[in-house]
């Protein structure tokens, strides 16, 4: 199997894995995605011309899958960021609940003009 075909297979596996990832196994999915991306990165320097017609077609398919993969990874990244923000928000609410007077608000101040 040529490096282009291997890269295509890994890219298809990446797209399938990210597309079918669930909320419960996110850490496992991230680990698998990192492993596959590392394998694919090792293959990229091995891809050199001249290319056969099959390798050219596989290359075009890899480019299309890369676009889809980038979109899916951005979505996964947004989910992770949203979850991290939710955890931070929970922490601040928990801190405010345990000690509500820790943060004193000074919305208005009364000045007595009499002397």
SULSULBEL-V788550 format. One record per residue. N is the residue number from 1. OMEGA is omega as a letter, one per 40 degrees, with the letter a starting at -180 (* if undefined). NEAR is the number of other ideal C-beta (glycine too) atoms within 10 Angstrom. Layout:
n=<N N>
omega=<OMEGA OMEGA>
near=<NEAR NEAR>
This chain:
n=<1 2 3 4 5 6 7 8 9 10 11 12 13 14 15 16 17 18 19 20 21 22 23 24 25 26 27 28 29 30 31 32 33 34 35 36 37 38 39 40 41 42 43 44 45 46 47 48 49 50 51 52 53 54 55 56 57 58 59 60 61 62 63 64 65 66 67 68 69 70 71 72 73 74 75 76 77 78 79 80 81 82 83 84 85 86 87 88 89 90 91 92 93 94 95 96 97 98 99 100 101 102 103 104 105 106 107 108 109 110 111 112 113 114 115>
omega=<a a i i i i i a i i i i i a i a a a a a i a a a a a i i a i i i i i a i i i a i i a a i a a a i e a i a i i i i i i i i i i i i i i i i i i a i i i i i i i i i i i i i i i i i i i a i i i i i a i a a i a a i i i a a i i i a a i *>
near=<7 15 15 22 14 17 23 21 14 20 23 14 15 22 18 11 16 20 12 8 19 8 8 8 11 14 8 12 17 14 11 16 19 10 11 16 15 9 14 20 11 13 18 9 8 11 16 8 6 6 14 10 7 11 19 13 13 21 14 10 14 20 10 11 17 14 9 14 21 10 12 18 15 10 13 17 10 10 13 12 10 10 12 10 10 10 9 10 10 10 10 9 10 10 12 12 8 8 9 8 6 8 8 5 5 5 4 5 5 4 4 5 4 3 3>
